[in-house]
Amino acid sequence: MKEFNTNKQNNFPRRLVTDDWLDSFHKTGTGELKTLTNSMRPLIQAGDSLCIKKIVGTSKIKIGDIIVFWRGNMVITHRVVRKIKRDKAVWFLERGDCTSQTALVHSESVMGVVTKIKKKGNVLDLETIKMKLYNRALGFVFLSEWIMRLYGRRITGPLSFIRSVTKAFYVFLKSLLHRLMTKSIKTK
């Protein structure tokens, strides 16, 4: 079981994930948590409940999956943008849907993947084939956006317009995919 600091300044995350919740999650392999932030907006917003499934092994986690992981003593929910295997270890490049910041997460910090999103009495099932395709597509859009940010600065001269065209294209694709995903929400 993961240990985490329980001093007063770090008490906020502890209220979200209690020892009882962790014990239940480890026994059953599933759990439900409320989201506290909007880092995954528009798909996941503060107050939405997430159904999480424990994943054993990293081979089942794909680009585009929404993972729940530990960062220090906090539980974070973000999308996988890239999977990196280095020195017998697996790392995930992750980011929130409404941010452009990315970070690496070691596979040992991953608790599981989000399987359902519950929003005000409605449920979005991420395990359907359609939703898996949308998530993969969104993951690859974020990956190519990340690559373009890394190497796009090298494009100069008459071809520099490619940067602005691709940025506009990524914005269009992200909004289209998010719209398609939110239209798939089913009422209970």
NURO-651684 format. One record per residue: x, y, z of N, C-alpha, C, O, CB in turn; residue in three letters; residue number from 1. Coordinates in steps of 0.05 Angstrom, whole numbers, plus 5000, padded with zeros to 4 digits. Glycine has a CB too. Example, Ala and Ser with C-alpha at 12.3 -4.5 7.8 and 13.67 -1.06 7.14 Angstrom:
<rs>
R   n_px   n_py   n_pz   ca_px   ca_py   ca_pz   c_px   c_py   c_pz   o_px   o_py   o_pz   cb_px   cb_py   cb_pz   type   seq
R   5264   4886   5156    5246    4910    5156   5264   4934   5156   5285   4934   5169    5226    4911    5181    ALA     1
R   5257   4955   5142    5273    4979    5143   5258   5001   5157   5268   5023   5161    5282    4988    5114    SER     2
</rs>
This chain:
<rs>
R   n_px   n_py   n_pz   ca_px   ca_py   ca_pz   c_px   c_py   c_pz   o_px   o_py   o_pz   cb_px   cb_py   cb_pz   type   seq
R   5017   4976   5000    5000    5000    5000   5018   5025   5000   5038   5026   5014    4981    5000    5024    MET     1
R   5010   5045   4985    5025    5070    4983   5023   5085   5009   5001   5088   5020    5016    5087    4959    LYS     2
R   5045   5094   5019    5046    5112    5042   5045   5140   5033   5057   5147   5013    5070    5106    5060    GLU     3
R   5031   5158   5047    5032    5186    5041   5031   5202   5066   5021   5194   5087    5009    5193    5022    PHE     4
R   5043   5226   5064    5046    5244    5086   5019   5253   5096   5001   5260   5081    5063    5268    5078    ASN     5
R   5016   5253   5122    4990    5261    5134   4992   5287   5150   4974   5292   5167    4979    5239    5150    THR     6
R   5013   5302   5147    5015    5327    5163   4993   5347   5154   4981   5343   5133    5043    5339    5161    ASN     7
R   4989   5368   5170    4967    5386    5166   4967   5400   5138   4946   5403   5126    4967    5407    5187    LYS     8
R   4991   5408   5128    4991    5422    5103   4984   5403   5079   4976   5413   5058    5018    5434    5098    GLN     9
R   4987   5377   5083    4980    5358    5061   4954   5343   5067   4950   5321   5056    5003    5339    5057    ASN    10
R   4937   5354   5084    4913    5340    5093   4891   5339   5071   4875   5321   5071    4902    5352    5118    ASN    11
R   4891   5359   5053    4870    5361    5033   4868   5336   5016   4846   5324   5013    4875    5385    5015    PHE    12
R   4890   5326   5003    4888    5302    4987   4880   5277   5003   4867   5259   4992    4914    5297    4973    PRO    13
R   4888   5276   5028    4882    5253    5045   4852   5250   5048   4842   5228   5050    4895    5255    5072    ARG    14
R   4837   5272   5049    4808    5270    5052   4796   5258   5027   4775   5245   5029    4796    5298    5057    ARG    15
R   4808   5262   5004    4798    5251    4979   4802   5220   4978   4784   5205   4970    4812    5264    4955    LEU    16
R   4826   5211   4985    4832    5183    4984   4839   5174   5013   4861   5179   5022    4856    5177    4965    VAL    17
R   4820   5161   5026    4824    5152    5053   4836   5124   5053   4837   5111   5033    4798    5152    5069    THR    18
R   4846   5116   5076    4856    5088    5079   4835   5068   5073   4840   5047   5060    4867    5084    5108    ASP    19
R   4810   5073   5082    4788    5054    5076   4783   5052   5046   4779   5030   5035    4762    5063    5090    ASP    20
R   4784   5076   5032    4780    5075    5003   4802   5059   4989   4797   5043   4972    4779    5104    4992    TRP    21
R   4827   5064   4998    4850    5050    4986   4848   5020   4991   4853   5004   4973    4876    5060    4998    LEU    22
R   4840   5012   5015    4837    4983    5021   4816   4971   5003   4820   4949   4992    4829    4979    5051    ASP    23
R   4793   4984   5001    4772    4974    4983   4781   4973   4954   4775   4953   4940    4748    4992    4986    SER    24
R   4796   4993   4945    4805    4994    4917   4825   4970   4912   4823   4957   4891    4819    5021    4912    PHE    25
R   4842   4965   4931    4862    4943    4928   4848   4916   4928   4856   4898   4914    4883    4944    4949    HIS    26
R   4826   4913   4944    4812    4888    4946   4795   4883   4921   4795   4861   4910    4795    4887    4971    LYS    27
R   4780   4903   4913    4760    4899    4891   4772   4906   4863   4762   4895   4843    4736    4916    4896    THR    28
R   4792   4923   4862    4803    4931    4836   4788   4953   4823   4794   4961   4800    4804    4907    4818    GLY    29
R   4768   4964   4837    4753    4987    4826   4748   5007   4848   4749   5001   4872    4726    4977    4814    THR    30
R   4742   5031   4840    4735    5052    4859   4723   5076   4845   4723   5077   4820    4760    5061    4874    GLY    31
R   4712   5094   4860    4700    5118    4849   4710   5142   4865   4709   5142   4889    4669    5116    4849    GLU    32
R   4719   5163   4850    4729    5187    4862   4716   5211   4849   4710   5211   4825    4759    5189    4860    LEU    33
R   4712   5232   4864    4703    5258    4853   4727   5274   4843   4748   5273   4856    4686    5274    4873    LYS    34
R   4724   5288   4822    4744    5306    4811   4743   5333   4825   4721   5344   4830    4742    5309    4780    THR    35
R   4766   5343   4832    4767    5369    4847   4775   5392   4829   4771   5415   4836    4786    5367    4870    LEU    36
R   4787   5387   4806    4797    5408    4789   4786   5406   4761   4773   5387   4754    4828    5408    4788    THR    37
R   4792   5426   4744    4783    5426    4716   4806   5421   4697   4804   5430   4674    4770    5453    4710    ASN    38
R   4827   5408   4705    4850    5403    4687   4843   5386   4663   4858   5385   4643    4873    5391    4702    SER    39
R   4821   5371   4664    4813    5354    4642   4788   5364   4628   4774   5350   4613    4807    5325    4652    MET    40
R   4782   5390   4632    4759    5403    4620   4763   5403   4590   4785   5407   4581    4754    5431    4631    ARG    41
R   4743   5400   4573    4714    5400    4579   4703   5372   4585   4680   5370   4593    4700    5412    4556    PRO    42
R   4718   5351   4580    4708    5324    4584   4702   5318   4613   4680   5308   4620    4727    5303    4573    LEU    43
R   4721   5324   4631    4717    5319    4659   4719   5346   4674   4738   5361   4670    4739    5299    4670    ILE    44
R   4699   5352   4690    4699    5378    4704   4698   5373   4734   4690   5351   4743    4675    5395    4695    GLN    45
R   4705   5393   4749    4704    5391    4778   4676   5382   4787   4656   5393   4778    4712    5418    4792    ALA    46
R   4675   5362   4805    4650    5352    4815   4641   5326   4801   4624   5312   4811    4629    5373    4811    GLY    47
R   4652   5320   4777    4646    5295    4764   4657   5272   4780   4679   5274   4792    4656    5295    4734    ASP    48
R   4644   5249   4779    4654    5224    4792   4667   5207   4771   4656   5204   4749    4631    5209    4806    SER    49
R   4689   5195   4778    4704    5178    4759   4704   5150   4770   4711   5145   4793    4733    5188    4755    LEU    50
R   4697   5131   4753    4700    5102    4760   4727   5094   4751   4734   5097   4727    4677    5085    4747    CYS    51
R   4743   5082   4769    4771    5075    4763   4774   5045   4765   4763   5032   4783    4790    5090    4783    ILE    52
R   4788   5034   4746    4794    5005    4746   4824   5002   4750   4840   5014   4735    4784    4991    4720    LYS    53
R   4832   4985   4769    4860    4979    4774   4872   4964   4750   4859   4946   4739    4864    4963    4800    LYS    54
R   4895   4972   4742    4909    4959    4719   4934   4945   4729   4950   4957   4743    4916    4980    4697    ILE    55
R   4936   4919   4722    4960    4904    4729   4977   4902   4704   4968   4890   4684    4953    4876    4741    VAL    56
R   5001   4913   4704    5018    4913    4681   5012   4938   4664   4990   4948   4663    5014    4888    4664    GLY    57
R   5032   4947   4650    5030    4971    4634   5021   4967   4606   5015   4986   4591    5055    4986    4634    THR    58
R   5021   4942   4597    5014    4936    4569   4986   4943   4561   4980   4948   4538    5019    4907    4562    SER    59
R   4968   4944   4581    4940    4951    4576   4935   4981   4574   4913   4989   4565    4923    4939    4597    LYS    60
R   4954   4997   4582    4950    5026    4581   4960   5036   4554   4983   5031   4546    4966    5040    4604    ILE    61
R   4943   5050   4540    4948    5059    4513   4948   5090   4511   4938   5103   4529    4928    5048    4493    LYS    62
R   4959   5100   4490    4958    5129    4485   4929   5137   4484   4913   5125   4470    4974    5137    4459    ILE    63
R   4922   5159   4498    4895    5168    4498   4879   5160   4523   4859   5172   4530    4880    5159    4474    GLY    64
R   4888   5139   4537    4874    5130    4561   4877   5152   4582   4897   5166   4584    4886    5103    4572    ASP    65
R   4856   5154   4599    4857    5172    4621   4865   5156   4646   4851   5138   4654    4829    5187    4625    ILE    66
R   4888   5163   4657    4899    5148    4680   4896   5164   4706   4895   5189   4706    4928    5141    4675    ILE    67
R   4895   5150   4728    4895    5161    4755   4921   5153   4767   4928   5129   4768    4870    5152    4772    VAL    68
R   4937   5172   4777    4963    5166    4788   4970   5183   4812   4958   5204   4816    4985    5169    4766    PHE    69
R   4990   5174   4826    5000    5189    4850   5022   5208   4840   5039   5201   4825    5012    5169    4871    TRP    70
R   5020   5232   4850    5042    5252    4847   5047   5262   4876   5032   5279   4886    5036    5276    4827    ARG    71
R   5068   5250   4888    5072    5256    4917   5049   5243   4932   5045   5218   4930    5073    5286    4923    GLY    72
R   5034   5258   4947    5011    5247    4962   4984   5255   4949   4963   5252   4962    5012    5256    4991    ASN    73
R   4986   5266   4925    4961    5274    4911   4954   5254   4889   4971   5242   4877    4964    5303    4900    MET    74
R   4928   5252   4885    4918    5235    4863   4911   5253   4840   4896   5272   4843    4894    5217    4872    VAL    75
R   4922   5247   4816    4919    5264    4792   4905   5246   4771   4910   5222   4769    4946    5275    4782    ILE    76
R   4888   5259   4755    4876    5246    4732   4883   5261   4707   4875   5284   4704    4844    5244    4736    THR    77
R   4898   5249   4689    4906    5261    4663   4907   5240   4641   4904   5216   4646    4933    5275    4666    HIS    78
R   4910   5250   4617    4911    5232    4593   4939   5224   4586   4958   5240   4589    4897    5247    4570    ARG    79
R   4942   5199   4577    4968    5189    4568   4973   5200   4540   4957   5196   4522    4969    5158    4569    VAL    80
R   4996   5213   4536    5003    5223    4510   5025   5206   4497   5026   5204   4472    5014    5252    4513    VAL    81
R   5041   5193   4513    5063    5177    4502   5071   5156   4523   5071   5162   4547    5087    5194    4493    ARG    82
R   5079   5133   4514    5089    5112    4531   5119   5109   4525   5126   5105   4502    5074    5085    4527    LYS    83
R   5136   5110   4545    5165    5109    4541   5176   5085   4557   5172   5084   4581    5178    5136    4550    ILE    84
R   5191   5068   4544    5204    5046    4557   5234   5052   4558   5246   5055   4537    5198    5018    4543    LYS    85
R   5245   5053   4582    5273    5060    4585   5285   5045   4609   5275   5047   4631    5277    5091    4587    ARG    86
R   5307   5031   4604    5321    5017    4626   5302   4999   4642   5301   5001   4666    5335    5036    4644    ASP    87
R   5287   4982   4628    5268    4963    4641   5246   4977   4657   5232   4964   4673    5283    4945    4659    LYS    88
R   5243   5003   4653    5221    5017    4667   5203   5029   4646   5211   5035   4624    5233    5040    4686    ALA    89
R   5178   5033   4653    5158    5045    4635   5149   5071   4648   5142   5073   4671    5133    5026    4631    VAL    90
R   5149   5092   4631    5141    5119    4639   5119   5127   4620   5117   5119   4597    5165    5139    4638    TRP    91
R   5101   5145   4630    5079    5156    4614   5083   5186   4613   5086   5199   4634    5052    5148    4625    PHE    92
R   5081   5197   4589    5080    5226    4586   5050   5233   4588   5034   5223   4572    5093    5236    4559    LEU    93
R   5043   5250   4607    5015    5256    4612   5010   5286   4610   5028   5302   4612    5006    5246    4640    GLU    94
R   4984   5292   4606    4976    5320    4606   4946   5322   4610   4931   5303   4604    4984    5335    4579    ARG    95
R   4937   5344   4621    4909    5350    4624   4898   5360   4597   4913   5371   4581    4903    5371    4646    GLY    96
R   4873   5355   4592    4861    5363    4566   4861   5393   4561   4862   5402   4538    4833    5352    4564    ASP    97
R   4860   5409   4583    4858    5438    4578   4884   5452   4584   4885   5476   4586    4836    5449    4596    CYS    98
R   4906   5437   4586    4932    5449    4590   4951   5440   4568   4945   5420   4554    4944    5443    4618    THR    99
R   4973   5453   4565    4993    5444    4546   5018   5433   4560   5037   5425   4547    5001    5466    4526    SER   100
R   5017   5433   4586    5040    5423    4602   5039   5393   4603   5018   5381   4607    5040    5435    4630    GLN   101
R   5062   5381   4600    5065    5352    4602   5084   5345   4624   5101   5361   4632    5075    5340    4574    THR   102
R   5082   5320   4634    5100    5311    4655   5103   5280   4652   5085   5267   4641    5090    5319    4683    ALA   103
R   5125   5270   4662    5129    5241    4662   5118   5229   4688   5122   5240   4709    5158    5234    4658    LEU   104
R   5106   5205   4685    5096    5191    4708   5107   5162   4706   5104   5149   4686    5065    5191    4709    VAL   105
R   5119   5153   4728    5130    5125    4728   5106   5106   4730   5086   5112   4744    5150    5121    4752    HIS   106
R   5108   5083   4717    5086    5064    4717   5078   5055   4745   5055   5048   4750    5093    5040    4700    SER   107
R   5097   5055   4764    5090    5046    4791   5072   5066   4806   5060   5059   4826    5116    5042    4807    GLU   108
R   5070   5091   4795    5053    5111    4808   5025   5109   4798   5007   5122   4809    5064    5139    4802    SER   109
R   5020   5094   4777    4993    5092    4765   4975   5074   4781   4982   5051   4786    4995    5082    4735    VAL   110
R   4952   5084   4790    4932    5069    4804   4915   5053   4786   4908   5030   4790    4915    5087    4822    MET   111
R   4906   5066   4763    4888    5053    4745   4879   5071   4723   4890   5093   4720    4864    5042    4760    GLY   112
R   4859   5063   4708    4848    5079    4686   4819   5086   4692   4805   5071   4706    4851    5064    4659    VAL   113
R   4810   5108   4681    4783    5117    4684   4766   5101   4664   4772   5100   4640    4780    5148    4680    VAL   114
R   4745   5088   4673    4727    5072    4656   4701   5086   4650   4688   5082   4629    4722    5045    4668    THR   115
R   4692   5102   4670    4666    5117    4666   4668   5144   4679   4683   5148   4699    4643    5101    4679    LYS   116
R   4654   5163   4668    4652    5190    4679   4622   5195   4685   4605   5193   4667    4663    5212    4660    ILE   117
R   4616   5201   4710    4589    5207    4718   4586   5237   4722   4600   5249   4738    4581    5192    4744    LYS   118
R   4567   5249   4706    4562    5278    4707   4533   5283   4712   4516   5278   4694    4572    5291    4680    LYS   119
R   4526   5293   4734    4499    5302    4740   4478   5282   4731   4459   5289   4717    4494    5329    4727    LYS   120
R   4480   5257   4739    4460    5237    4733   4465   5224   4706   4450   5206   4698    4434    5249    4733    GLY   121
R   4485   5232   4690    4491    5220    4664   4517   5205   4666   4534   5211   4683    4492    5242    4642    ASN   122
R   4520   5185   4649    4544    5168    4649   4557   5168   4622   4543   5164   4601    4538    5140    4659    VAL   123
R   4583   5171   4621    4599    5168    4596   4616   5144   4600   4635   5144   4616    4616    5194    4590    LEU   124
R   4611   5123   4585    4625    5097    4587   4649   5098   4568   4646   5098   4544    4607    5073    4580    ASP   125
R   4674   5099   4579    4698    5101    4563   4707   5074   4552   4727   5073   4538    4720    5114    4579    LEU   126
R   4693   5053   4559    4702    5026    4550   4688   5017   4525   4693   4995   4515    4697    5006    4572    GLU   127
R   4670   5034   4514    4658    5026    4488   4678   5031   4466   4697   5046   4469    4632    5044    4483    THR   128
R   4674   5017   4444    4693    5019    4421   4695   5048   4411   4716   5058   4405    4685    5000    4398    ILE   129
R   4672   5061   4409    4671    5088    4399   4687   5107   4417   4703   5123   4407    4642    5098    4397    LYS   130
R   4684   5104   4443    4698    5122    4462   4728   5115   4462   4745   5133   4465    4687    5119    4490    MET   131
R   4735   5090   4459    4763    5082    4458   4776   5095   4433   4799   5105   4434    4767    5051    4457    LYS   132
R   4762   5095   4411    4772    5108    4386   4775   5138   4390   4796   5149   4381    4754    5102    4362    LEU   133
R   4756   5151   4402    4758    5180    4407   4782   5186   4425   4797   5205   4420    4731    5190    4420    TYR   134
R   4785   5170   4447    4807    5174    4465   4834   5170   4451   4852   5186   4455    4805    5155    4489    ASN   135
R   4836   5149   4435    4861    5144    4420   4867   5168   4402   4890   5178   4400    4860    5118    4404    ARG   136
R   4847   5176   4387    4851    5199    4369   4859   5224   4384   4878   5238   4375    4824    5205    4353    ALA   137
R   4847   5230   4406    4854    5253    4422   4882   5250   4433   4898   5270   4433    4834    5257    4445    LEU   138
R   4890   5226   4441    4917    5221    4451   4937   5226   4429   4958   5238   4434    4920    5193    4461    GLY   139
R   4932   5218   4404    4951    5222    4382   4951   5251   4374   4972   5261   4365    4943    5204    4358    PHE   140
R   4929   5265   4376    4929    5294    4371   4948   5308   4391   4964   5325   4383    4900    5306    4372    VAL   141
R   4945   5301   4416    4963    5313    4437   4992   5305   4432   5010   5322   4436    4954    5304    4465    PHE   142
R   4997   5280   4424    5024    5272    4419   5036   5288   4395   5059   5297   4397    5025    5242    4413    LEU   143
R   5021   5290   4374    5032    5305    4351   5035   5335   4357   5053   5348   4347    5014    5302    4326    SER   144
R   5017   5345   4374    5020    5373    4383   5045   5377   4399   5059   5397   4396    4995    5382    4399    GLU   145
R   5051   5357   4417    5075    5358    4433   5100   5356   4415   5119   5371   4420    5075    5334    4453    TRP   146
R   5100   5339   4395    5122    5336    4377   5126   5362   4361   5149   5371   4357    5118    5313    4357    ILE   147
R   5104   5374   4352    5106    5399    4337   5117   5422   4355   5132   5438   4345    5078    5407    4327    MET   148
R   5110   5422   4380    5121    5442    4398   5151   5438   4402   5166   5457   4404    5107    5440    4426    ARG   149
R   5160   5413   4402    5189    5407    4405   5205   5415   4380   5226   5427   4382    5193    5378    4411    LEU   150
R   5194   5407   4357    5210    5410    4333   5200   5433   4315   5213   5440   4295    5209    5385    4317    TYR   151
R   5177   5445   4321    5166    5466    4304   5182   5491   4303   5181   5506   4283    5139    5472    4314    GLY   152
R   5198   5496   4324    5215    5520    4324   5236   5519   4303   5247   5539   4295    5228    5523    4352    ARG   153
R   5242   5495   4294    5263    5492    4273   5253   5499   4245   5269   5503   4227    5273    5463    4273    ARG   154
R   5226   5501   4242    5215    5509    4216   5216   5539   4214   5204   5554   4229    5185    5498    4214    ILE   155
R   5232   5548   4194    5235    5577    4191   5231   5585   4161   5227   5567   4144    5264    5586    4200    THR   156
R   5232   5610   4156    5230    5620    4129   5201   5617   4118   5182   5620   4133    5248    5605    4110    GLY   157
R   5199   5612   4092    5173    5611    4080   5155   5589   4091   5130   5591   4088    5176    5608    4050    PRO   158
R   5166   5569   4103    5150    5547    4113   5140   5551   4142   5127   5534   4153    5165    5521    4112    LEU   159
R   5147   5574   4154    5139    5579    4182   5109   5581   4185   5099   5578   4208    5152    5604    4192    SER   160
R   5094   5586   4164    5065    5586    4166   5054   5559   4175   5031   5557   4185    5052    5595    4140    PHE   161
R   5069   5538   4171    5061    5511    4178   5054   5509   4208   5036   5496   4217    5082    5490    4171    ILE   162
R   5070   5523   4224    5066    5523    4253   5038   5534   4260   5023   5521   4276    5087    5540    4268    ARG   163
R   5030   5556   4249    5004    5568    4256   4981   5551   4244   4960   5549   4256    5002    5597    4246    SER   164
R   4985   5539   4221    4965    5523    4208   4960   5497   4225   4938   5489   4231    4972    5515    4179    VAL   165
R   4983   5485   4233    4980    5460    4249   4968   5467   4277   4952   5451   4287    5007    5447    4253    THR   166
R   4975   5489   4289    4963    5497    4315   4933   5500   4312   4918   5490   4329    4976    5523    4325    LYS   167
R   4924   5513   4291    4895    5517    4287   4882   5490   4282   4859   5485   4291    4890    5536    4263    ALA   168
R   4895   5472   4267    4885    5446    4261   4882   5430   4287   4861   5416   4290    4903    5431    4242    PHE   169
R   4902   5431   4305    4900    5417    4330   4877   5427   4347   4862   5411   4360    4926    5419    4346    TYR   170
R   4873   5453   4348    4851    5465    4364   4824   5455   4353   4807   5448   4368    4852    5496    4363    VAL   171
R   4822   5454   4326    4797    5444    4314   4793   5415   4320   4771   5408   4328    4799    5448    4283    PHE   172
R   4813   5398   4318    4810    5370    4323   4803   5364   4352   4785   5348   4358    4836    5355    4316    LEU   173
R   4816   5378   4371    4810    5374    4399   4782   5382   4405   4768   5367   4419    4830    5391    4417    LYS   174
R   4772   5405   4395    4745    5413    4401   4725   5394   4388   4704   5388   4400    4740    5442    4392    SER   175
R   4731   5384   4364    4713    5365    4351   4711   5339   4367   4689   5329   4372    4723    5360    4322    LEU   176
R   4734   5328   4375    4734    5303    4390   4720   5306   4417   4705   5289   4425    4762    5293    4394    LEU   177
R   4725   5328   4431    4711    5333    4456   4681   5335   4452   4666   5325   4469    4722    5358    4470    HIS   178
R   4673   5349   4431    4644    5351    4425   4631   5324   4420   4610   5318   4430    4639    5370    4401    ARG   179
R   4645   5308   4404    4635    5281    4398   4633   5264   4423   4614   5249   4427    4653    5267    4377    LEU   180
R   4653   5267   4440    4653    5251    4465   4630   5259   4484   4616   5242   4495    4680    5254    4479    MET   181
R   4626   5285   4487    4605    5294    4505   4577   5288   4494   4558   5286   4510    4608    5324    4511    THR   182
R   4575   5286   4468    4548    5279    4456   4542   5249   4462   4519   5241   4459    4548    5284    4426    LYS   183
R   4563   5234   4469    4559    5205    4474   4550   5199   4502   4546   5176   4510    4584    5190    4469    SER   184
R   4546   5220   4519    4538    5216    4547   4509   5205   4547   4491   5216   4533    4540    5243    4563    ILE   185
R   4505   5184   4562    4479    5171    4564   4467   5178   4591   4480   5178   4611    4481    5141    4559    LYS   186
R   4441   5182   4591    4426    5187    4616   4422   5160   4629   4416   5140   4616    4398    5201    4610    THR   187
R   4425   5160   4656    4421    5134    4671   4394   5123   4667   4388   5102   4678    4426    5139    4701    LYS   188
</rs>
